[in-house]
Amino acid sequence: MKIILEREKCIGCGSCAAICPKFFELEEDGKSHLKGSKINTKNQTEELEAQNLDCATQAAEACPVEAIKIK
């Protein structure tokens, strides 16, 4: 499974970091960051392979701008 964060869509509400601090944190610019992720320069996303998604699915569902995808 892969967690994908479209950082440009992020509005910095902080719901992902509150729900799932294992994977998400807010950066100094106020936007979310996917911990341990790799940047996909082709589509400007942060991506992280994970076998146990734990709370990441809940964070994706809570994101008001749908900036987090699980594939």
URFEN-V539685 format. One record per pair of residues at least 24 apart in sequence whose ideal C-beta (glycine too) atoms are under 8 Angstrom apart, sorted by sequence separation. I is the first residue (numbers start at 1). J is the second residue. D is the distance in whole Angstrom. If there is no record, write none. Layout:
i->I j->J d->D
i->I j->J d->D
This chain:
i->7 j->31 d->6
i->7 j->32 d->7
i->23 j->48 d->7
i->7 j->33 d->8
i->5 j->32 d->6
i->23 j->50 d->7
i->5 j->33 d->8
i->5 j->34 d->4
i->3 j->34 d->6
i->23 j->54 d->8
i->5 j->37 d->7
i->22 j->54 d->6
i->23 j->55 d->7
i->24 j->56 d->8
i->22 j->55 d->6
i->23 j->56 d->5
i->3 j->37 d->8
i->20 j->54 d->7
i->22 j->56 d->8
i->20 j->55 d->4
i->24 j->59 d->6
i->32 j->67 d->7
i->8 j->44 d->6
i->19 j->55 d->6
i->20 j->56 d->6
i->23 j->59 d->7
i->32 j->68 d->8
i->7 j->44 d->7
i->6 j->44 d->8
i->7 j->45 d->7
i->20 j->58 d->7
i->6 j->45 d->5
i->7 j->46 d->6
i->19 j->58 d->5
i->20 j->59 d->4
i->5 j->45 d->6
i->19 j->59 d->5
i->4 j->45 d->5
i->5 j->46 d->4
i->4 j->46 d->7
i->5 j->47 d->8
i->4 j->47 d->5
i->16 j->59 d->4
i->19 j->62 d->6
i->3 j->47 d->7
i->15 j->59 d->7
i->16 j->60 d->8
i->2 j->47 d->6
i->3 j->48 d->5
i->2 j->48 d->7
i->16 j->62 d->7
i->2 j->49 d->6
i->3 j->50 d->6
i->15 j->62 d->4
i->16 j->63 d->6
i->1 j->49 d->7
i->2 j->50 d->7
i->15 j->63 d->6
i->1 j->50 d->6
i->15 j->64 d->7
i->1 j->51 d->7
i->3 j->53 d->7
i->13 j->63 d->8
i->13 j->64 d->6
i->1 j->53 d->6
i->16 j->68 d->6
i->3 j->56 d->5
i->11 j->64 d->7
i->11 j->65 d->6
i->10 j->65 d->7
i->9 j->65 d->5
i->11 j->67 d->8
i->3 j->60 d->8
i->9 j->66 d->7
i->10 j->67 d->5
i->9 j->67 d->4
i->7 j->67 d->7
i->6 j->67 d->5
i->5 j->67 d->6
i->6 j->68 d->8
i->5 j->68 d->6
i->6 j->69 d->7
i->4 j->68 d->7
i->3 j->68 d->7
i->4 j->69 d->4
i->3 j->69 d->8
i->4 j->70 d->8
i->3 j->70 d->6
i->4 j->71 d->6
i->2 j->70 d->7
i->1 j->70 d->6
i->2 j->71 d->5
i->1 j->71 d->7
